[in-house]
Amino acid sequence: MNIIRIIKSLLSNSNLGNTSLEEGMLLLEDAKCPYCHSNFEKPLSRKKACPVCRQDVFVRTLPFKNEKDRIRVAVTEQKAKNIDIAWAKEKGAYDEMQTRWTSRA
Ligand SMILES: [Zn+2]
């Protein structure tokens, strides 16, 4: 699965609302839980457990080529891993990233 291609195709789909990129991924400024869609009091600035469903919500920046395309999202743990992998592939440092992820868990 190429997450970058998926994200780009989703973003270019004019029928899509601006609140849901895909399941488990929401724009950070929407300030909603990607698991249960509860509203947060304010957008997250870092990883935080949802006060409603108690699951960890991760903050990530989607891979971008230009700074103006930078998109910050609130995502589930699985999506956060996917984005980390996409970033690592962008940087050509996939192996290094895998080590970092497993040691961080
Ligand atoms: Zn929640």
Backbone and ligand atoms as CSV (ligand in chain L), in Angstrom:
chain,resi,resn,atom,element,x,y,z
A,1,MET,N,N,0.850,-1.199,0.000
A,1,MET,CA,C,0.000,0.000,0.000
A,1,MET,C,C,0.884,1.247,0.000
A,2,ASN,N,N,0.606,2.125,-0.918
A,2,ASN,CA,C,1.348,3.388,-0.978
A,2,ASN,C,C,0.494,4.484,-0.353
A,3,ILE,N,N,0.793,4.794,0.904
A,3,ILE,CA,C,-0.067,5.740,1.640
A,3,ILE,C,C,-0.013,7.135,1.051
A,4,ILE,N,N,1.143,7.498,0.504
A,4,ILE,CA,C,1.260,8.842,-0.072
A,4,ILE,C,C,0.320,8.980,-1.259
A,5,ARG,N,N,0.306,7.939,-2.094
A,5,ARG,CA,C,-0.581,7.986,-3.258
A,5,ARG,C,C,-2.040,8.041,-2.816
A,6,ILE,N,N,-2.354,7.255,-1.790
A,6,ILE,CA,C,-3.732,7.231,-1.294
A,6,ILE,C,C,-4.130,8.604,-0.773
A,7,ILE,N,N,-3.248,9.194,0.026
A,7,ILE,CA,C,-3.549,10.506,0.600
A,7,ILE,C,C,-3.727,11.540,-0.508
A,8,LYS,N,N,-2.819,11.511,-1.476
A,8,LYS,CA,C,-2.920,12.488,-2.560
A,8,LYS,C,C,-4.206,12.317,-3.353
A,9,SER,N,N,-4.594,11.071,-3.585
A,9,SER,CA,C,-5.820,10.843,-4.340
A,9,SER,C,C,-7.023,11.303,-3.532
A,10,LEU,N,N,-6.946,11.120,-2.214
A,10,LEU,CA,C,-8.046,11.564,-1.360
A,10,LEU,C,C,-8.136,13.083,-1.351
A,11,LEU,N,N,-6.979,13.738,-1.266
A,11,LEU,CA,C,-6.969,15.194,-1.181
A,11,LEU,C,C,-7.428,15.830,-2.487
A,12,SER,N,N,-7.188,15.137,-3.583
A,12,SER,CA,C,-7.580,15.705,-4.864
A,12,SER,C,C,-9.027,15.364,-5.221
A,13,ASN,N,N,-9.663,14.574,-4.364
A,13,ASN,CA,C,-11.060,14.202,-4.609
A,13,ASN,C,C,-11.973,15.312,-4.091
A,14,SER,N,N,-12.582,16.061,-5.006
A,14,SER,CA,C,-13.364,17.225,-4.606
A,14,SER,C,C,-14.658,16.832,-3.895
A,15,ASN,N,N,-15.079,15.582,-4.006
A,15,ASN,CA,C,-16.296,15.163,-3.323
A,15,ASN,C,C,-16.068,14.936,-1.834
A,16,LEU,N,N,-14.811,14.837,-1.474
A,16,LEU,CA,C,-14.491,14.539,-0.084
A,16,LEU,C,C,-14.601,15.794,0.778
A,17,GLY,N,N,-15.249,15.674,1.924
A,17,GLY,CA,C,-15.293,16.785,2.869
A,17,GLY,C,C,-13.909,17.016,3.418
A,18,ASN,N,N,-13.687,18.140,4.061
A,18,ASN,CA,C,-12.344,18.415,4.558
A,18,ASN,C,C,-12.129,17.893,5.970
A,19,THR,N,N,-13.062,17.100,6.471
A,19,THR,CA,C,-12.911,16.634,7.846
A,19,THR,C,C,-12.407,15.200,7.937
A,20,SER,N,N,-12.483,14.431,6.849
A,20,SER,CA,C,-11.987,13.069,6.960
A,20,SER,C,C,-11.112,12.705,5.777
A,21,LEU,N,N,-9.840,12.450,6.049
A,21,LEU,CA,C,-8.908,12.056,5.001
A,21,LEU,C,C,-9.111,10.590,4.678
A,22,GLU,N,N,-9.175,9.774,5.697
A,22,GLU,CA,C,-9.501,8.371,5.563
A,22,GLU,C,C,-9.793,7.855,6.965
A,23,GLU,N,N,-10.249,6.640,7.057
A,23,GLU,CA,C,-10.576,6.098,8.372
A,23,GLU,C,C,-9.352,6.163,9.295
A,24,GLY,N,N,-9.533,6.695,10.493
A,24,GLY,CA,C,-8.438,6.740,11.453
A,24,GLY,C,C,-7.495,7.914,11.268
A,25,MET,N,N,-7.879,8.869,10.408
A,25,MET,CA,C,-7.015,10.023,10.165
A,25,MET,C,C,-7.869,11.274,10.012
A,26,LEU,N,N,-7.619,12.274,10.860
A,26,LEU,CA,C,-8.388,13.518,10.811
A,26,LEU,C,C,-7.438,14.699,10.824
A,27,LEU,N,N,-7.861,15.786,10.203
A,27,LEU,CA,C,-7.034,16.986,10.241
A,27,LEU,C,C,-6.869,17.443,11.687
A,28,LEU,N,N,-5.672,17.863,12.038
A,28,LEU,CA,C,-5.386,18.242,13.422
A,28,LEU,C,C,-6.304,19.369,13.903
A,29,GLU,N,N,-6.549,20.335,13.031
A,29,GLU,CA,C,-7.372,21.475,13.451
A,29,GLU,C,C,-8.847,21.133,13.661
A,30,ASP,N,N,-9.238,19.940,13.213
A,30,ASP,CA,C,-10.614,19.513,13.494
A,30,ASP,C,C,-10.803,19.174,14.968
A,31,ALA,N,N,-9.689,18.877,15.648
A,31,ALA,CA,C,-9.718,18.597,17.088
A,31,ALA,C,C,-10.721,17.501,17.430
A,32,LYS,N,N,-10.613,16.399,16.712
A,32,LYS,CA,C,-11.498,15.266,16.989
A,32,LYS,C,C,-10.683,13.999,17.166
A,33,CYS,N,N,-11.253,13.051,17.907
A,33,CYS,CA,C,-10.594,11.768,18.116
A,33,CYS,C,C,-10.737,10.913,16.861
A,34,PRO,N,N,-9.620,10.375,16.329
A,34,PRO,CA,C,-9.703,9.542,15.121
A,34,PRO,C,C,-10.321,8.169,15.387
A,35,TYR,N,N,-10.469,7.813,16.658
A,35,TYR,CA,C,-11.096,6.524,16.983
A,35,TYR,C,C,-12.616,6.679,17.128
A,36,CYS,N,N,-13.031,7.582,18.013
A,36,CYS,CA,C,-14.461,7.673,18.354
A,36,CYS,C,C,-15.100,8.969,17.875
A,37,HIS,N,N,-14.314,9.864,17.277
A,37,HIS,CA,C,-14.812,11.125,16.708
A,37,HIS,C,C,-15.375,12.083,17.750
A,38,SER,N,N,-14.981,11.897,19.004
A,38,SER,CA,C,-15.370,12.865,20.026
A,38,SER,C,C,-14.641,14.182,19.777
A,39,ASN,N,N,-15.265,15.276,20.126
A,39,ASN,CA,C,-14.608,16.570,19.965
A,39,ASN,C,C,-13.663,16.832,21.129
A,40,PHE,N,N,-12.457,17.269,20.817
A,40,PHE,CA,C,-11.526,17.701,21.861
A,40,PHE,C,C,-11.798,19.176,22.137
A,41,GLU,N,N,-11.335,19.630,23.315
A,41,GLU,CA,C,-11.513,21.041,23.637
A,41,GLU,C,C,-10.713,21.927,22.697
A,42,LYS,N,N,-9.528,21.442,22.303
A,42,LYS,CA,C,-8.696,22.191,21.367
A,42,LYS,C,C,-7.815,21.198,20.611
A,43,PRO,N,N,-7.262,21.613,19.465
A,43,PRO,CA,C,-6.404,20.700,18.696
A,43,PRO,C,C,-5.225,20.206,19.535
A,44,LEU,N,N,-4.845,18.955,19.322
A,44,LEU,CA,C,-3.709,18.399,20.048
A,44,LEU,C,C,-2.411,19.024,19.559
A,45,SER,N,N,-1.441,19.080,20.449
A,45,SER,CA,C,-0.107,19.508,20.035
A,45,SER,C,C,0.870,18.343,20.116
A,46,ARG,N,N,0.450,17.298,20.794
A,46,ARG,CA,C,1.295,16.115,20.902
A,46,ARG,C,C,0.406,14.909,21.210
A,47,LYS,N,N,1.033,13.741,21.216
A,47,LYS,CA,C,0.296,12.512,21.512
A,47,LYS,C,C,-0.459,12.634,22.841
A,48,LYS,N,N,-1.723,12.189,22.816
A,48,LYS,CA,C,-2.534,12.301,24.016
A,48,LYS,C,C,-3.619,11.225,23.993
A,49,ALA,N,N,-3.994,10.735,25.158
A,49,ALA,CA,C,-5.077,9.758,25.223
A,49,ALA,C,C,-6.411,10.481,25.107
A,50,CYS,N,N,-7.318,9.923,24.306
A,50,CYS,CA,C,-8.655,10.506,24.165
A,50,CYS,C,C,-9.370,10.423,25.504
A,51,PRO,N,N,-9.983,11.523,25.970
A,51,PRO,CA,C,-10.673,11.496,27.263
A,51,PRO,C,C,-11.929,10.619,27.244
A,52,VAL,N,N,-12.434,10.315,26.069
A,52,VAL,CA,C,-13.661,9.532,25.961
A,52,VAL,C,C,-13.366,8.038,25.808
A,53,CYS,N,N,-12.577,7.688,24.781
A,53,CYS,CA,C,-12.346,6.264,24.521
A,53,CYS,C,C,-11.012,5.774,25.084
A,54,ARG,N,N,-10.202,6.696,25.624
A,54,ARG,CA,C,-8.950,6.336,26.315
A,54,ARG,C,C,-7.859,5.775,25.408
A,55,GLN,N,N,-8.047,5.846,24.115
A,55,GLN,CA,C,-7.011,5.347,23.216
A,55,GLN,C,C,-6.034,6.475,22.882
A,56,ASP,N,N,-4.790,6.095,22.624
A,56,ASP,CA,C,-3.773,7.093,22.328
A,56,ASP,C,C,-3.991,7.697,20.944
A,57,VAL,N,N,-4.058,9.017,20.911
A,57,VAL,CA,C,-4.178,9.743,19.655
A,57,VAL,C,C,-2.812,10.328,19.322
A,58,PHE,N,N,-2.331,10.049,18.110
A,58,PHE,CA,C,-1.008,10.488,17.700
A,58,PHE,C,C,-1.103,11.697,16.781
A,59,VAL,N,N,-0.118,12.578,16.864
A,59,VAL,CA,C,-0.047,13.754,16.000
A,59,VAL,C,C,1.073,13.522,14.993
A,60,ARG,N,N,0.757,13.678,13.723
A,60,ARG,CA,C,1.757,13.470,12.680
A,60,ARG,C,C,1.621,14.546,11.590
A,61,THR,N,N,2.694,14.752,10.865
A,61,THR,CA,C,2.654,15.587,9.672
A,61,THR,C,C,2.744,14.654,8.481
A,62,LEU,N,N,1.835,14.795,7.540
A,62,LEU,CA,C,1.878,13.939,6.362
A,62,LEU,C,C,3.102,14.267,5.519
A,63,PRO,N,N,3.679,13.249,4.870
A,63,PRO,CA,C,4.833,13.505,3.989
A,63,PRO,C,C,4.487,14.545,2.924
A,64,PHE,N,N,5.381,15.508,2.731
A,64,PHE,CA,C,5.134,16.551,1.730
A,64,PHE,C,C,6.412,16.845,0.980
A,65,LYS,N,N,6.241,17.365,-0.204
A,65,LYS,CA,C,7.388,17.761,-1.025
A,65,LYS,C,C,7.709,19.237,-0.805
A,66,ASN,N,N,6.651,20.030,-0.672
A,66,ASN,CA,C,6.824,21.462,-0.445
A,66,ASN,C,C,6.252,21.841,0.914
A,67,GLU,N,N,6.884,22.779,1.542
A,67,GLU,CA,C,6.453,23.210,2.877
A,67,GLU,C,C,4.984,23.655,2.869
A,68,LYS,N,N,4.537,24.242,1.769
A,68,LYS,CA,C,3.149,24.723,1.710
A,68,LYS,C,C,2.137,23.585,1.685
A,69,ASP,N,N,2.609,22.373,1.395
A,69,ASP,CA,C,1.708,21.218,1.368
A,69,ASP,C,C,1.634,20.509,2.714
A,70,ARG,N,N,2.287,21.082,3.688
A,70,ARG,CA,C,2.338,20.458,5.016
A,70,ARG,C,C,0.924,20.311,5.593
A,71,ILE,N,N,0.573,19.085,5.992
A,71,ILE,CA,C,-0.731,18.822,6.589
A,71,ILE,C,C,-0.521,18.073,7.900
A,72,ARG,N,N,-1.061,18.632,8.961
A,72,ARG,CA,C,-0.950,17.978,10.266
A,72,ARG,C,C,-2.245,17.228,10.556
A,73,VAL,N,N,-2.079,16.009,11.056
A,73,VAL,CA,C,-3.244,15.162,11.284
A,73,VAL,C,C,-3.199,14.522,12.678
A,74,ALA,N,N,-4.388,14.208,13.171
A,74,ALA,CA,C,-4.536,13.408,14.389
A,74,ALA,C,C,-4.910,12.010,13.922
A,75,VAL,N,N,-4.145,11.017,14.350
A,75,VAL,CA,C,-4.321,9.673,13.793
A,75,VAL,C,C,-4.297,8.595,14.872
A,76,THR,N,N,-4.773,7.415,14.482
A,76,THR,CA,C,-4.689,6.245,15.348
A,76,THR,C,C,-3.246,5.750,15.358
A,77,GLU,N,N,-2.955,4.852,16.298
A,77,GLU,CA,C,-1.591,4.333,16.384
A,77,GLU,C,C,-1.171,3.661,15.085
A,78,GLN,N,N,-2.075,2.890,14.488
A,78,GLN,CA,C,-1.734,2.192,13.241
A,78,GLN,C,C,-1.423,3.190,12.125
A,79,LYS,N,N,-2.233,4.253,12.035
A,79,LYS,CA,C,-1.994,5.266,10.997
A,79,LYS,C,C,-0.684,6.000,11.258
A,80,ALA,N,N,-0.384,6.234,12.536
A,80,ALA,CA,C,0.868,6.903,12.868
A,80,ALA,C,C,2.050,6.078,12.369
A,81,LYS,N,N,1.963,4.764,12.544
A,81,LYS,CA,C,3.024,3.884,12.055
A,81,LYS,C,C,3.121,3.957,10.540
A,82,ASN,N,N,1.976,3.960,9.873
A,82,ASN,CA,C,1.978,4.042,8.412
A,82,ASN,C,C,2.635,5.336,7.935
A,83,ILE,N,N,2.318,6.430,8.625
A,83,ILE,CA,C,2.887,7.723,8.238
A,83,ILE,C,C,4.388,7.738,8.512
A,84,ASP,N,N,4.793,7.163,9.646
A,84,ASP,CA,C,6.236,7.092,9.942
A,84,ASP,C,C,6.959,6.309,8.846
A,85,ILE,N,N,6.340,5.230,8.400
A,85,ILE,CA,C,6.947,4.422,7.329
A,85,ILE,C,C,7.014,5.230,6.035
A,86,ALA,N,N,5.933,5.951,5.737
A,86,ALA,CA,C,5.914,6.766,4.524
A,86,ALA,C,C,7.002,7.830,4.563
A,87,TRP,N,N,7.171,8.441,5.734
A,87,TRP,CA,C,8.232,9.448,5.915
A,87,TRP,C,C,9.605,8.822,5.706
A,88,ALA,N,N,9.783,7.665,6.328
A,88,ALA,CA,C,11.082,7.004,6.253
A,88,ALA,C,C,11.430,6.632,4.817
A,89,LYS,N,N,10.414,6.190,4.078
A,89,LYS,CA,C,10.656,5.848,2.678
A,89,LYS,C,C,11.025,7.094,1.886
A,90,GLU,N,N,10.366,8.206,2.214
A,90,GLU,CA,C,10.702,9.479,1.580
A,90,GLU,C,C,12.171,9.811,1.814
A,91,LYS,N,N,12.629,9.523,3.003
A,91,LYS,CA,C,13.993,9.867,3.373
A,91,LYS,C,C,14.981,8.747,3.072
A,92,GLY,N,N,14.467,7.621,2.640
A,92,GLY,CA,C,15.352,6.497,2.337
A,92,GLY,C,C,16.026,5.940,3.565
A,93,ALA,N,N,15.303,5.999,4.684
A,93,ALA,CA,C,15.888,5.515,5.934
A,93,ALA,C,C,14.939,4.528,6.611
A,94,TYR,N,N,14.402,3.647,5.819
A,94,TYR,CA,C,13.366,2.745,6.330
A,94,TYR,C,C,13.871,1.883,7.497
A,95,ASP,N,N,15.045,1.291,7.352
A,95,ASP,CA,C,15.564,0.383,8.379
A,95,ASP,C,C,15.805,1.104,9.698
A,96,GLU,N,N,16.353,2.290,9.581
A,96,GLU,CA,C,16.644,3.070,10.776
A,96,GLU,C,C,15.358,3.405,11.532
A,97,MET,N,N,14.328,3.762,10.782
A,97,MET,CA,C,13.055,4.105,11.387
A,97,MET,C,C,12.456,2.916,12.123
A,98,GLN,N,N,12.556,1.735,11.539
A,98,GLN,CA,C,11.974,0.545,12.167
A,98,GLN,C,C,12.608,0.294,13.536
A,99,THR,N,N,13.898,0.474,13.610
A,99,THR,CA,C,14.602,0.285,14.875
A,99,THR,C,C,14.099,1.290,15.906
A,100,ARG,N,N,13.918,2.521,15.440
A,100,ARG,CA,C,13.497,3.577,16.339
A,100,ARG,C,C,12.089,3.297,16.872
A,101,TRP,N,N,11.204,2.853,15.969
A,101,TRP,CA,C,9.827,2.624,16.382
A,101,TRP,C,C,9.758,1.521,17.439
A,102,THR,N,N,10.431,0.417,17.212
A,102,THR,CA,C,10.330,-0.718,18.139
A,102,THR,C,C,10.977,-0.394,19.483
A,103,SER,N,N,12.032,0.405,19.478
A,103,SER,CA,C,12.685,0.730,20.748
A,103,SER,C,C,11.867,1.755,21.525
A,104,ARG,N,N,11.011,2.501,20.818
A,104,ARG,CA,C,10.208,3.531,21.462
A,104,ARG,C,C,8.967,2.937,22.130
A,105,ALA,N,N,8.475,1.810,21.568
A,105,ALA,CA,C,7.260,1.189,22.080
A,105,ALA,C,C,7.510,0.595,23.464
L,1,ZN,ZN,ZN,-11.798,8.746,21.356
